[in-house]
Amino acid sequence: MSTFFTFYIFIIMSIVAKIHIYWLQGGLWPGKNYKDLVDKVLGRGEVMPSVGAFLFVIGVFIIMALFPLSIYYKIDLGIKEYEKYILLFFAVIFALRTVSMYIPVVAKRATKIFLEYNNKYYVPLCLSLSVSYFYLYALY
């Protein structure tokens, strides 16, 4: 099962990183126009994040994609004693993201379409990633 979860995380996080690269380059999907994209993806505000913010997020997603692979292939990153806790940290991040829009104070700041997308797409995706990282953490 570790093979499944490792490669699931790698594939999904790679796709998510590529979608963010697409947005950085001006892509509008799943929006019909710029405002619709902001509403569906960010849930509030009028503009997408800065180039620096995009690059940071893309970098984090790439690390999140590659980290389980480095453990699976036993690549020594010099942080062996921390690998378990890094997996736990990633699992908690996705668990918090899963429940975040169910907190009324947070949810009322989001657009209606974002909340719809959240329930239909973002929550199941984040939950599956959280479970995957938790599973790998539990193997330690």
N, C-alpha and C positions, 0 to 999 in steps of 0.2 A: 504493500500500500504506500510505502514511502516514495516509491518511484512515481506512482500516480499523482500524489499530492505535490511532489517536487516539480514535476513537469506541468501539472495544471497551473500552479502558481507562475512558473516561468512563462507559459504561453499567454495566460490572461494578463499578467503585468506587462509583458512585451506589447500586447495589443493596446492596452491602456496607454502606455508610453507613446506608441505610434499615433494614437488618436490625438494626444496632446501635441505632438509634433505637427500633425495635420492642422490643428487649430492655430498653432504658432505661425504657421505658413499662410493663415487666412482662411482656412476651410470653415464651412458653416454647418456641416452635418452635426447633430440632427436638427438643427434649426433651419428655418426657411430664409431667414435674414439674420443680420448681426444681433438685433435686439432679441429675437426669438431664441438664438443660441445662448445668449447671456441668461435669459429667463429659464431655459431648460437645463443648463449646465451649472450655473452659479446660484440661481434661485433668487438673486437680488442684485441690485446695482445696475449700472448703465454700460460698464465697459469690462472687457476681459482683463485679466492680470497683465502686468508688465512682462517684457521679454525675459528679464531676470527671474521673475517669479515662475514663469513657464519653464525656463531652463532648470531651475532648482527642483521643481516638481518632477520634471522628466528624469532628472538625475536620480532623485529618490526612488522613482518607480523602477528605473533600471537596476538600482541596487537591490530593491525588493524582489525583482525578478531573478537576478543572478545569485543572490545570497544562498537560497536553498540548493542551487546547483553546485555551488562551491562546497557545501557540506556533503552533498550526495557523492560528488567526485573526489572528496577528501583533499581538496585544495587547501593548503595551509596558508591562511591569511594572517597568522600570528595572533589570533584572538580566540583560540580554541576554547578557553575557559569561559568566554562570553557568548559563544554562538547560541547556546540554549536560550539565554536571556534576550538576545536580539530577536530570535524567533518569537518569543513571548511578547516582546515589545510590538512587533509587527502584528501579531494576533490581536493584541489589545487595541491597537490603532484601528483596525478594521472592525472590531467589535463595537468600539465607541462610535465609529462612523455609521454602523448599522443602526444603532439606537438613537442617534443624535436628532433626527427629525421627528422623533416621537416625544421629544421634550417640548412642551407647549411654547415656552419662551423662544426657543430656537425656531420652531416650525412656523410661528406666526410672522416671522421676518422673511420667509421664503415665498416665492410666487406659487400660484396654484399649479401651474404646469410642472414646476420643479418638484412639488410634492407628489404629483401623479407619477412622474418619471422616477422619483425616489422609491416609491412603493413598488413600482413595476419592474425597475431595472437595477437601481443602485443598491437597494437593501439586499436583494438576493445575491448580487455579485459580491458585496462587501461581507455578507455573512459566510458565503462559500470560501472566501479568502481567509477570513478569520478562523474558520474551522480547519482549513488546510494548514495554516501556520500553527494553530494549537496542536494539531495532530503531530506535526513534525517536532514541535517542542516536547510533546509527551513521550516521544521515542527516546529522548535523552535519559 
